[in-house]
Amino acid sequence: MSPKKKIESDTAVPAQVLMVQGTTSDAGKSTLVAGLCRLFARRGVNVAPFKPQNMALNSAVTADGGEIGRAQALQAIACGLPLHTDFNPILLKPSSDTGAQVIVQGRALDQMEAKTFFGQDGERIKEKGGYRVKAMSAVLDSFERLSRGYDTLFVEGAGSPAEINLREGDIANMGFAEAVDCPVIIIADIDKGGVFAHMVGTLALLSESEQARVKGFVINRFRGDIALLQSGLDWLEFYTNKPVLGVLPYLHDLHLDAEDALVASPVKSQNSKLNVLVLVFPRISNHTDFDPLRLHPQIEFNYVSVQTLSQSPLTSGELPQADLIILPGSKNVRADLDFMREQGWDIALAKHLRYGGKVMGICGGYQMLGLMIDDPSGVEGEVGDTEGLGYLSLVTELKPDKVLRQVTGELSLLGEQAAVKGYEIHCGESQILNPDLSQNSPFSLTVESEAEEFSDGMLTKDNQILGTYLHGVFDSPQACTLILKWAGLNHAQVVDIDAIREEQLNRFADQLEKSLDIEKIEEILRS
């Protein structure tokens, strides 16, 4: 019995389902699903997002105590729903060029569980007992629950369905669509060029049954007069015998949470009053933490990477001048700390502090500022330990059991208090040594689901270095304003990232109503 028939055999009516696949990564799948979710939710439809398998380092903690990709968190917000692990049942978080942490229905597998899940021989696509069978089982389990709980599901694919080397054992694109028998639309980014070749080539590389379930195309990020594109649209429809469901314009300054790619800061005036740098590690995670700073009108914000420095006049090991340097989260803390030292950034950081600059570490960056990071179980790579930067009397042990929790509380800085909320997502357990000698804990937090109170973070007595495990700390307007005051920006404007997100979701949904054939999409959903 097929999964679709199993769903139909239950008393509950299964949801209408539409899957969005792309010709490439970053074609616009995540954003289109988020926009469709908001558009249909505004029309009173009981709608939810779904992504069978995601590979990303930006993630969010769910209300049921698990972990999903950041894009699915945005899509859930677009639906007006609390975050849930069923929205993204398989999440892969790369920890090296060849390894990744496997998260199944919100829970990270330890090494032995992962070996069992993938198959002892490491063959990802082994049909009996290997990755595909077990991962698809989890995917269908989550999908069936959602199908019974919602009227409409918008599903996001991953990468491209035409990646030949990944076709066997696919659970993220057509493999899933075939399993649940859902229609598919394909989106392509015209701004990259070659859009018609992308769409025709993608379709040509699909099997006959997969081609049949493709119900239309969407072209994304078009600039200029659409009349100049019309002959190409007519040809595409004639050649493929499939409709173009819409052409979405290039929307400048569309600020929505990125799934993984670092997003450049918007152009600002020359009157910025605070210069903030975020160091980009090879395994940087949850960089959406910094969107409120990136969009702040009074902040000159920059991500600093090997690539950006190679294009600057600075000599090797130098960092641009800044008021505040932030060490972000990392999926491989010890390796990224080694990388930091290889670049000479540790020396540049020490110079920055000598000249009175401020430093902040979040999650993995917080651990790096301590005395030692120990990984006795090989959670993030080779067993061993790495000496920290030594600025905080903190030692960290990486453990297989991940801390996942949503928290609320209060931040105390400069003799002032501010409400704060956010989430923790880390494998490290940190111990503070001699807390009364050199620093204090600035955060008083409560776990939302358990009413458990605890202290978090460290602030040095000289008031220069601040560390915390709390992701999303800048999302709280009062806390963000207070941290900026600590960093040197008095009278900071209030930036409410939640309000910005709502405005942008509605803006994009408005554009979809203008640019897409919504009646045709509703017809596809009913088919």
MITIFI-19076 format. One record per residue (C-alpha): residue number from 0; residue in three letters; x, y, z. Coordinates in nm, 3 decimals. Layout:
N
- n;res;x;y;z
- NUM;ALA;X;Y;Z .
...
//
This chain:
527
- n;res;x;y;z
- 0;MET;0.000;0.000;0.000 .
- 1;SER;0.146;0.340;-0.097 .
- 2;PRO;0.186;0.618;0.164 .
- 3;LYS;-0.082;0.820;-0.016 .
- 4;LYS;-0.331;0.535;0.009 .
- 5;LYS;-0.250;0.484;0.375 .
- 6;ILE;-0.337;0.848;0.438 .
- 7;GLU;-0.658;0.823;0.239 .
- 8;SER;-0.767;0.515;0.430 .
- 9;ASP;-0.792;0.709;0.758 .
- 10;THR;-1.103;0.896;0.868 .
- 11;ALA;-0.932;1.235;0.850 .
- 12;VAL;-0.929;1.408;0.511 .
- 13;PRO;-0.566;1.444;0.393 .
- 14;ALA;-0.430;1.786;0.320 .
- 15;GLN;-0.393;1.933;-0.025 .
- 16;VAL;-0.020;1.934;-0.104 .
- 17;LEU;0.200;2.131;-0.343 .
- 18;MET;0.578;2.089;-0.359 .
- 19;VAL;0.816;2.366;-0.470 .
- 20;GLN;1.140;2.243;-0.625 .
- 21;GLY;1.417;2.455;-0.775 .
- 22;THR;1.655;2.431;-1.068 .
- 23;THR;1.942;2.524;-0.833 .
- 24;SER;2.016;2.599;-0.473 .
- 25;ASP;1.910;2.954;-0.383 .
- 26;ALA;1.657;2.964;-0.667 .
- 27;GLY;1.397;3.097;-0.423 .
- 28;LYS;1.227;2.782;-0.294 .
- 29;SER;1.232;2.880;0.074 .
- 30;THR;1.105;3.231;0.010 .
- 31;LEU;0.831;3.117;-0.228 .
- 32;VAL;0.703;2.861;0.023 .
- 33;ALA;0.709;3.124;0.299 .
- 34;GLY;0.518;3.367;0.078 .
- 35;LEU;0.259;3.107;-0.021 .
- 36;CYS;0.217;3.010;0.344 .
- 37;ARG;0.151;3.373;0.441 .
- 38;LEU;-0.079;3.434;0.144 .
- 39;PHE;-0.296;3.130;0.212 .
- 40;ALA;-0.292;3.186;0.590 .
- 41;ARG;-0.424;3.539;0.533 .
- 42;ARG;-0.708;3.385;0.333 .
- 43;GLY;-0.806;3.173;0.632 .
- 44;VAL;-0.658;2.845;0.510 .
- 45;ASN;-0.525;2.606;0.775 .
- 46;VAL;-0.179;2.581;0.617 .
- 47;ALA;0.161;2.447;0.728 .
- 48;PRO;0.512;2.414;0.576 .
- 49;PHE;0.713;2.097;0.526 .
- 50;LYS;1.066;2.017;0.413 .
- 51;PRO;1.157;1.646;0.411 .
- 52;GLN;1.532;1.695;0.436 .
- 53;ASN;1.738;2.005;0.489 .
- 54;MET;2.112;2.067;0.505 .
- 55;ALA;2.183;2.392;0.687 .
- 56;LEU;2.374;2.540;0.978 .
- 57;ASN;2.103;2.794;1.060 .
- 58;SER;1.846;2.626;1.281 .
- 59;ALA;1.581;2.708;1.539 .
- 60;VAL;1.450;2.545;1.855 .
- 61;THR;1.089;2.427;1.838 .
- 62;ALA;0.809;2.446;2.091 .
- 63;ASP;0.826;2.066;2.130 .
- 64;GLY;1.193;2.082;2.228 .
- 65;GLY;1.359;1.989;1.900 .
- 66;GLU;1.548;2.153;1.617 .
- 67;ILE;1.453;2.246;1.259 .
- 68;GLY;1.606;2.448;0.976 .
- 69;ARG;1.573;2.824;0.998 .
- 70;ALA;1.381;2.841;0.670 .
- 71;GLN;1.108;2.616;0.811 .
- 72;ALA;1.095;2.834;1.122 .
- 73;LEU;1.030;3.135;0.898 .
- 74;GLN;0.765;2.942;0.705 .
- 75;ALA;0.593;2.842;1.030 .
- 76;ILE;0.590;3.207;1.138 .
- 77;ALA;0.438;3.291;0.800 .
- 78;CYS;0.157;3.046;0.881 .
- 79;GLY;0.114;3.190;1.231 .
- 80;LEU;0.218;2.856;1.385 .
- 81;PRO;0.448;2.762;1.673 .
- 82;LEU;0.763;2.584;1.551 .
- 83;HIS;0.737;2.204;1.539 .
- 84;THR;0.984;1.930;1.453 .
- 85;ASP;0.745;1.772;1.201 .
- 86;PHE;0.797;2.071;0.970 .
- 87;ASN;1.154;1.949;0.898 .
- 88;PRO;1.200;1.585;1.005 .
- 89;ILE;1.555;1.538;0.868 .
- 90;LEU;1.814;1.810;0.926 .
- 91;LEU;2.180;1.761;0.837 .
- 92;LYS;2.427;2.005;0.995 .
- 93;PRO;2.774;1.983;0.835 .
- 94;SER;3.057;1.972;1.089 .
- 95;SER;3.336;1.914;0.835 .
- 96;ASP;3.380;1.874;0.459 .
- 97;THR;3.281;1.507;0.487 .
- 98;GLY;3.076;1.477;0.807 .
- 99;ALA;2.745;1.607;0.935 .
- 100;GLN;2.533;1.579;1.246 .
- 101;VAL;2.211;1.394;1.169 .
- 102;ILE;1.897;1.533;1.333 .
- 103;VAL;1.585;1.316;1.305 .
- 104;GLN;1.252;1.468;1.405 .
- 105;GLY;1.431;1.731;1.610 .
- 106;ARG;1.677;1.506;1.794 .
- 107;ALA;2.047;1.476;1.713 .
- 108;LEU;2.172;1.119;1.679 .
- 109;ASP;2.489;1.024;1.860 .
- 110;GLN;2.770;0.846;1.675 .
- 111;MET;2.642;0.492;1.733 .
- 112;GLU;2.286;0.585;1.645 .
- 113;ALA;2.410;0.753;1.328 .
- 114;LYS;2.604;0.442;1.226 .
- 115;THR;2.290;0.234;1.271 .
- 116;PHE;2.079;0.493;1.090 .
- 117;PHE;2.310;0.520;0.790 .
- 118;GLY;2.409;0.154;0.780 .
- 119;GLN;2.731;0.015;0.927 .
- 120;ASP;2.914;0.030;0.597 .
- 121;GLY;2.841;0.401;0.564 .
- 122;GLU;2.644;0.350;0.244 .
- 123;ARG;2.387;0.627;0.254 .
- 124;ILE;2.152;0.478;-0.001 .
- 125;LYS;2.157;0.111;0.095 .
- 126;GLU;1.799;0.001;0.038 .
- 127;LYS;1.776;-0.241;0.331 .
- 128;GLY;1.839;-0.088;0.673 .
- 129;GLY;2.032;0.211;0.538 .
- 130;TYR;1.976;0.582;0.522 .
- 131;ARG;1.703;0.608;0.262 .
- 132;VAL;1.465;0.358;0.420 .
- 133;LYS;1.499;0.493;0.772 .
- 134;ALA;1.506;0.860;0.674 .
- 135;MET;1.202;0.821;0.448 .
- 136;SER;1.018;0.644;0.729 .
- 137;ALA;1.073;0.946;0.955 .
- 138;VAL;0.978;1.183;0.673 .
- 139;LEU;0.652;1.003;0.599 .
- 140;ASP;0.570;0.973;0.968 .
- 141;SER;0.591;1.352;1.010 .
- 142;PHE;0.416;1.415;0.679 .
- 143;GLU;0.119;1.195;0.766 .
- 144;ARG;0.069;1.375;1.098 .
- 145;LEU;0.073;1.712;0.925 .
- 146;SER;-0.153;1.587;0.649 .
- 147;ARG;-0.419;1.500;0.906 .
- 148;GLY;-0.377;1.823;1.101 .
- 149;TYR;-0.384;2.082;0.821 .
- 150;ASP;-0.588;2.159;0.511 .
- 151;THR;-0.293;2.260;0.293 .
- 152;LEU;0.079;2.180;0.299 .
- 153;PHE;0.342;2.367;0.101 .
- 154;VAL;0.651;2.148;0.068 .
- 155;GLU;1.001;2.273;-0.006 .
- 156;GLY;1.252;2.063;-0.195 .
- 157;ALA;1.629;2.078;-0.146 .
- 158;GLY;1.887;2.177;-0.404 .
- 159;SER;1.777;2.050;-0.745 .
- 160;PRO;1.580;1.738;-0.842 .
- 161;ALA;1.814;1.691;-1.139 .
- 162;GLU;2.134;1.623;-0.942 .
- 163;ILE;2.212;1.288;-1.102 .
- 164;ASN;2.454;1.170;-0.833 .
- 165;LEU;2.185;1.214;-0.566 .
- 166;ARG;1.887;1.069;-0.753 .
- 167;GLU;1.918;0.716;-0.613 .
- 168;GLY;1.779;0.717;-0.263 .
- 169;ASP;1.642;1.071;-0.294 .
- 170;ILE;1.402;1.171;-0.017 .
- 171;ALA;1.426;1.548;-0.059 .
- 172;ASN;1.280;1.612;-0.405 .
- 173;MET;1.112;1.379;-0.653 .
- 174;GLY;1.167;1.077;-0.430 .
- 175;PHE;0.936;1.235;-0.177 .
- 176;ALA;0.691;1.368;-0.438 .
- 177;GLU;0.657;1.022;-0.591 .
- 178;ALA;0.612;0.859;-0.249 .
- 179;VAL;0.320;1.083;-0.151 .
- 180;ASP;0.193;1.146;-0.506 .
- 181;CYS;0.194;1.527;-0.490 .
- 182;PRO;0.216;1.785;-0.770 .
- 183;VAL;0.532;1.993;-0.816 .
- 184;ILE;0.614;2.340;-0.946 .
- 185;ILE;0.969;2.439;-1.038 .
- 186;ILE;1.121;2.779;-0.962 .
- 187;ALA;1.429;2.921;-1.136 .
- 188;ASP;1.635;3.235;-1.074 .
- 189;ILE;1.662;3.446;-1.388 .
- 190;ASP;1.906;3.685;-1.221 .
- 191;LYS;2.176;3.417;-1.245 .
- 192;GLY;2.126;3.386;-1.623 .
- 193;GLY;2.038;3.084;-1.836 .
- 194;VAL;1.691;3.052;-1.688 .
- 195;PHE;1.532;2.872;-1.985 .
- 196;ALA;1.820;2.623;-2.006 .
- 197;HIS;1.785;2.562;-1.633 .
- 198;MET;1.415;2.484;-1.657 .
- 199;VAL;1.425;2.278;-1.975 .
- 200;GLY;1.738;2.092;-1.864 .
- 201;THR;1.592;2.013;-1.523 .
- 202;LEU;1.274;1.879;-1.679 .
- 203;ALA;1.469;1.672;-1.932 .
- 204;LEU;1.669;1.499;-1.658 .
- 205;LEU;1.358;1.378;-1.477 .
- 206;SER;1.190;1.046;-1.537 .
- 207;GLU;0.867;1.030;-1.735 .
- 208;SER;0.651;0.999;-1.425 .
- 209;GLU;0.838;1.284;-1.255 .
- 210;GLN;0.797;1.507;-1.558 .
- 211;ALA;0.423;1.439;-1.548 .
- 212;ARG;0.389;1.564;-1.192 .
- 213;VAL;0.555;1.899;-1.277 .
- 214;LYS;0.256;2.131;-1.318 .
- 215;GLY;0.426;2.457;-1.403 .
- 216;PHE;0.717;2.698;-1.367 .
- 217;VAL;0.786;3.014;-1.168 .
- 218;ILE;1.059;3.257;-1.272 .
- 219;ASN;1.219;3.447;-0.987 .
- 220;ARG;1.410;3.778;-0.951 .
- 221;PHE;1.327;3.933;-1.290 .
- 222;ARG;1.445;4.288;-1.354 .
- 223;GLY;1.301;4.512;-1.624 .
- 224;ASP;0.999;4.515;-1.854 .
- 225;ILE;0.825;4.178;-1.853 .
- 226;ALA;0.709;4.239;-2.211 .
- 227;LEU;1.069;4.178;-2.319 .
- 228;LEU;1.046;3.829;-2.165 .
- 229;GLN;0.714;3.731;-2.319 .
- 230;SER;0.851;3.557;-2.630 .
- 231;GLY;1.065;3.337;-2.408 .
- 232;LEU;0.769;3.250;-2.186 .
- 233;ASP;0.559;3.159;-2.490 .
- 234;TRP;0.837;2.936;-2.622 .
- 235;LEU;0.884;2.764;-2.285 .
- 236;GLU;0.514;2.685;-2.254 .
- 237;PHE;0.501;2.554;-2.611 .
- 238;TYR;0.821;2.348;-2.577 .
- 239;THR;0.736;2.189;-2.241 .
- 240;ASN;0.356;2.195;-2.264 .
- 241;LYS;0.354;2.333;-1.909 .
- 242;PRO;0.238;2.677;-1.795 .
- 243;VAL;0.447;2.958;-1.652 .
- 244;LEU;0.259;3.032;-1.330 .
- 245;GLY;0.421;3.368;-1.278 .
- 246;VAL;0.726;3.590;-1.301 .
- 247;LEU;0.837;3.739;-0.971 .
- 248;PRO;1.022;4.071;-0.984 .
- 249;TYR;1.356;4.131;-0.816 .
- 250;LEU;1.251;4.280;-0.483 .
- 251;HIS;1.513;4.513;-0.347 .
- 252;ASP;1.561;4.516;0.030 .
- 253;LEU;1.352;4.204;0.092 .
- 254;HIS;1.470;4.114;0.442 .
- 255;LEU;1.376;3.760;0.539 .
- 256;ASP;1.571;3.502;0.739 .
- 257;ALA;1.832;3.333;0.521 .
- 258;GLU;1.844;2.953;0.515 .
- 259;ASP;2.223;2.940;0.504 .
- 260;ALA;2.386;3.205;0.282 .
- 261;LEU;2.536;3.514;0.439 .
- 262;VAL;2.338;3.820;0.332 .
- 263;ALA;2.515;4.150;0.267 .
- 264;SER;2.419;4.454;0.467 .
- 265;PRO;2.194;4.714;0.304 .
- 266;VAL;2.355;5.038;0.190 .
- 267;LYS;2.353;5.291;0.474 .
- 268;SER;2.444;5.655;0.520 .
- 269;GLN;2.794;5.770;0.611 .
- 270;ASN;2.660;5.872;0.954 .
- 271;SER;2.667;5.528;1.112 .
- 272;LYS;2.766;5.562;1.476 .
- 273;LEU;2.887;5.210;1.563 .
- 274;ASN;3.113;4.977;1.366 .
- 275;VAL;3.038;4.606;1.420 .
- 276;LEU;3.230;4.312;1.273 .
- 277;VAL;3.127;3.945;1.281 .
- 278;LEU;3.404;3.695;1.214 .
- 279;VAL;3.304;3.434;0.956 .
- 280;PHE;3.426;3.086;1.045 .
- 281;PRO;3.411;2.793;0.800 .
- 282;ARG;3.132;2.637;1.011 .
- 283;ILE;2.956;2.955;1.124 .
- 284;SER;2.606;2.875;1.247 .
- 285;ASN;2.291;3.072;1.319 .
- 286;HIS;2.417;3.393;1.163 .
- 287;THR;2.055;3.509;1.151 .
- 288;ASP;2.135;3.622;1.508 .
- 289;PHE;2.284;3.934;1.351 .
- 290;ASP;2.000;4.044;1.124 .
- 291;PRO;1.888;4.315;1.371 .
- 292;LEU;2.241;4.459;1.365 .
- 293;ARG;2.278;4.420;0.989 .
- 294;LEU;1.956;4.618;0.935 .
- 295;HIS;2.018;4.877;1.206 .
- 296;PRO;2.040;5.228;1.050 .
- 297;GLN;2.304;5.347;1.299 .
- 298;ILE;2.540;5.049;1.259 .
- 299;GLU;2.810;4.993;1.002 .
- 300;PHE;2.790;4.613;0.995 .
- 301;ASN;3.023;4.377;0.814 .
- 302;TYR;3.093;4.005;0.799 .
- 303;VAL;3.469;3.953;0.796 .
- 304;SER;3.586;3.647;0.604 .
- 305;VAL;3.905;3.534;0.436 .
- 306;GLN;3.747;3.637;0.105 .
- 307;THR;3.651;3.989;0.215 .
- 308;LEU;3.995;4.046;0.370 .
- 309;SER;4.168;3.929;0.052 .
- 310;GLN;3.993;4.214;-0.129 .
- 311;SER;4.096;4.475;0.128 .
- 312;PRO;4.424;4.666;0.165 .
- 313;LEU;4.487;4.508;0.507 .
- 314;THR;4.793;4.290;0.557 .
- 315;SER;4.763;3.926;0.663 .
- 316;GLY;4.627;3.884;1.015 .
- 317;GLU;4.479;4.232;1.040 .
- 318;LEU;4.113;4.306;1.099 .
- 319;PRO;3.930;4.625;1.005 .
- 320;GLN;3.882;4.881;1.280 .
- 321;ALA;3.568;4.825;1.484 .
- 322;ASP;3.391;4.918;1.804 .
- 323;LEU;3.253;4.567;1.856 .
- 324;ILE;3.384;4.234;1.724 .
- 325;ILE;3.152;3.934;1.756 .
- 326;LEU;3.254;3.569;1.758 .
- 327;PRO;2.944;3.382;1.632 .
- 328;GLY;2.818;3.028;1.679 .
- 329;SER;3.002;2.737;1.521 .
- 330;LYS;2.919;2.377;1.432 .
- 331;ASN;3.282;2.277;1.489 .
- 332;VAL;3.417;2.500;1.764 .
- 333;ARG;3.768;2.354;1.797 .
- 334;ALA;3.831;2.348;1.421 .
- 335;ASP;3.701;2.703;1.381 .
- 336;LEU;3.918;2.820;1.672 .
- 337;ASP;4.219;2.663;1.499 .
- 338;PHE;4.114;2.841;1.180 .
- 339;MET;4.092;3.171;1.367 .
- 340;ARG;4.449;3.130;1.491 .
- 341;GLU;4.572;3.028;1.145 .
- 342;GLN;4.441;3.360;1.011 .
- 343;GLY;4.604;3.557;1.293 .
- 344;TRP;4.266;3.683;1.407 .
- 345;ASP;4.345;3.594;1.769 .
- 346;ILE;4.635;3.843;1.762 .
- 347;ALA;4.417;4.106;1.595 .
- 348;LEU;4.150;4.047;1.861 .
- 349;ALA;4.404;4.105;2.138 .
- 350;LYS;4.510;4.432;1.972 .
- 351;HIS;4.146;4.536;1.942 .
- 352;LEU;4.100;4.482;2.317 .
- 353;ARG;4.420;4.671;2.403 .
- 354;TYR;4.280;4.973;2.223 .
- 355;GLY;3.957;4.957;2.424 .
- 356;GLY;3.733;4.772;2.178 .
- 357;LYS;3.449;4.546;2.287 .
- 358;VAL;3.420;4.172;2.211 .
- 359;MET;3.113;3.951;2.229 .
- 360;GLY;3.090;3.574;2.189 .
- 361;ILE;2.768;3.384;2.121 .
- 362;CYS;2.741;3.008;2.180 .
- 363;GLY;3.050;2.861;2.009 .
- 364;GLY;3.210;3.205;2.014 .
- 365;TYR;3.143;3.219;2.388 .
- 366;GLN;3.319;2.883;2.433 .
- 367;MET;3.619;3.007;2.233 .
- 368;LEU;3.665;3.299;2.473 .
- 369;GLY;3.717;3.054;2.761 .
- 370;LEU;4.021;2.862;2.883 .
- 371;MET;3.965;2.518;2.730 .
- 372;ILE;3.733;2.323;2.498 .
- 373;ASP;3.742;1.947;2.552 .
- 374;ASP;3.580;1.692;2.321 .
- 375;PRO;3.637;1.353;2.492 .
- 376;SER;3.369;1.176;2.286 .
- 377;GLY;3.458;1.317;1.944 .
- 378;VAL;3.124;1.496;1.918 .
- 379;GLU;3.250;1.745;1.657 .
- 380;GLY;3.548;1.558;1.517 .
- 381;GLU;3.866;1.409;1.657 .
- 382;VAL;3.883;1.332;2.028 .
- 383;GLY;4.097;1.588;2.207 .
- 384;ASP;4.103;1.934;2.356 .
- 385;THR;4.191;2.284;2.239 .
- 386;GLU;4.315;2.576;2.442 .
- 387;GLY;4.072;2.867;2.434 .
- 388;LEU;4.153;3.234;2.388 .
- 389;GLY;4.172;3.271;2.765 .
- 390;TYR;3.961;3.581;2.821 .
- 391;LEU;3.691;3.415;3.034 .
- 392;SER;3.742;3.176;3.328 .
- 393;LEU;3.535;2.915;3.151 .
- 394;VAL;3.603;2.552;3.056 .
- 395;THR;3.376;2.364;2.816 .
- 396;GLU;3.321;1.994;2.758 .
- 397;LEU;3.141;1.891;2.441 .
- 398;LYS;2.884;1.621;2.506 .
- 399;PRO;2.662;1.411;2.277 .
- 400;ASP;2.340;1.531;2.441 .
- 401;LYS;2.249;1.866;2.288 .
- 402;VAL;2.091;2.147;2.490 .
- 403;LEU;1.777;2.269;2.311 .
- 404;ARG;1.549;2.514;2.486 .
- 405;GLN;1.356;2.836;2.441 .
- 406;VAL;1.417;3.086;2.718 .
- 407;THR;1.298;3.423;2.846 .
- 408;GLY;1.443;3.647;3.112 .
- 409;GLU;1.640;3.959;3.186 .
- 410;LEU;1.970;4.109;3.078 .
- 411;SER;2.161;4.326;3.327 .
- 412;LEU;2.423;4.565;3.189 .
- 413;LEU;2.551;4.909;3.291 .
- 414;GLY;2.323;4.903;3.594 .
- 415;GLU;2.018;4.866;3.369 .
- 416;GLN;1.785;4.575;3.295 .
- 417;ALA;1.611;4.470;2.975 .
- 418;ALA;1.369;4.193;2.886 .
- 419;VAL;1.518;3.925;2.664 .
- 420;LYS;1.410;3.603;2.496 .
- 421;GLY;1.584;3.359;2.267 .
- 422;TYR;1.698;2.999;2.245 .
- 423;GLU;1.992;2.776;2.329 .
- 424;ILE;2.126;2.514;2.091 .
- 425;HIS;2.465;2.369;2.182 .
- 426;CYS;2.654;2.049;2.266 .
- 427;GLY;2.889;2.212;2.512 .
- 428;GLU;2.851;2.217;2.888 .
- 429;SER;3.051;2.504;3.036 .
- 430;GLN;3.179;2.543;3.388 .
- 431;ILE;3.267;2.883;3.531 .
- 432;LEU;3.585;2.889;3.741 .
- 433;ASN;3.617;3.147;4.018 .
- 434;PRO;3.317;3.351;3.900 .
- 435;ASP;3.358;3.617;4.169 .
- 436;LEU;3.718;3.702;4.079 .
- 437;SER;3.696;3.843;3.727 .
- 438;GLN;3.343;3.840;3.585 .
- 439;ASN;2.972;3.806;3.651 .
- 440;SER;2.672;3.648;3.475 .
- 441;PRO;2.461;3.916;3.303 .
- 442;PHE;2.163;3.699;3.206 .
- 443;SER;1.889;3.571;3.438 .
- 444;LEU;1.687;3.326;3.231 .
- 445;THR;1.393;3.088;3.259 .
- 446;VAL;1.329;2.786;3.040 .
- 447;GLU;0.984;2.850;2.892 .
- 448;SER;0.864;2.489;2.902 .
- 449;GLU;0.990;2.403;3.251 .
- 450;ALA;0.997;2.727;3.454 .
- 451;GLU;1.360;2.641;3.537 .
- 452;GLU;1.562;2.948;3.638 .
- 453;PHE;1.937;2.980;3.575 .
- 454;SER;2.213;3.233;3.505 .
- 455;ASP;2.387;3.256;3.170 .
- 456;GLY;2.684;3.429;3.021 .
- 457;MET;2.984;3.619;3.148 .
- 458;LEU;3.088;3.983;3.153 .
- 459;THR;3.446;4.071;3.246 .
- 460;LYS;3.507;4.317;3.526 .
- 461;ASP;3.671;4.560;3.283 .
- 462;ASN;3.340;4.563;3.094 .
- 463;GLN;3.507;4.479;2.761 .
- 464;ILE;3.408;4.117;2.694 .
- 465;LEU;3.058;3.968;2.697 .
- 466;GLY;2.970;3.605;2.632 .
- 467;THR;2.643;3.413;2.622 .
- 468;TYR;2.487;3.090;2.499 .
- 469;LEU;2.172;3.281;2.404 .
- 470;HIS;2.087;3.288;2.033 .
- 471;GLY;1.842;3.555;1.920 .
- 472;VAL;1.953;3.799;2.189 .
- 473;PHE;1.941;4.092;1.943 .
- 474;ASP;1.584;4.001;1.843 .
- 475;SER;1.463;4.149;2.173 .
- 476;PRO;1.453;4.525;2.107 .
- 477;GLN;1.523;4.632;2.467 .
- 478;ALA;1.813;4.389;2.509 .
- 479;CYS;1.956;4.485;2.171 .
- 480;THR;1.946;4.855;2.264 .
- 481;LEU;2.118;4.786;2.596 .
- 482;ILE;2.397;4.578;2.436 .
- 483;LEU;2.453;4.851;2.178 .
- 484;LYS;2.480;5.104;2.460 .
- 485;TRP;2.740;4.878;2.625 .
- 486;ALA;2.925;4.866;2.291 .
- 487;GLY;2.929;5.247;2.266 .
- 488;LEU;2.609;5.348;2.089 .
- 489;ASN;2.411;5.579;2.312 .
- 490;HIS;2.054;5.667;2.212 .
- 491;ALA;2.028;5.375;1.973 .
- 492;GLN;1.721;5.354;1.755 .
- 493;VAL;1.497;5.059;1.832 .
- 494;VAL;1.496;4.788;1.565 .
- 495;ASP;1.223;4.526;1.605 .
- 496;ILE;1.322;4.233;1.383 .
- 497;ASP;0.991;4.053;1.449 .
- 498;ALA;0.798;4.354;1.316 .
- 499;ILE;1.033;4.377;1.016 .
- 500;ARG;0.981;4.007;0.943 .
- 501;GLU;0.601;4.045;0.955 .
- 502;GLU;0.613;4.347;0.726 .
- 503;GLN;0.836;4.167;0.476 .
- 504;LEU;0.626;3.850;0.475 .
- 505;ASN;0.316;4.054;0.398 .
- 506;ARG;0.502;4.253;0.136 .
- 507;PHE;0.610;3.934;-0.039 .
- 508;ALA;0.264;3.779;-0.013 .
- 509;ASP;0.120;4.094;-0.170 .
- 510;GLN;0.365;4.054;-0.457 .
- 511;LEU;0.268;3.689;-0.507 .
- 512;GLU;-0.096;3.792;-0.540 .
- 513;LYS;0.004;4.030;-0.819 .
- 514;SER;0.255;3.810;-1.000 .
- 515;LEU;0.132;3.451;-0.967 .
- 516;ASP;-0.170;3.278;-1.116 .
- 517;ILE;-0.316;3.195;-0.775 .
- 518;GLU;-0.631;3.043;-0.927 .
- 519;LYS;-0.416;2.801;-1.125 .
- 520;ILE;-0.216;2.715;-0.810 .
- 521;GLU;-0.541;2.645;-0.625 .
- 522;GLU;-0.646;2.422;-0.914 .
- 523;ILE;-0.317;2.233;-0.893 .
- 524;LEU;-0.369;2.186;-0.518 .
- 525;ARG;-0.712;2.033;-0.583 .
- 526;SER;-0.585;1.797;-0.852 .
//
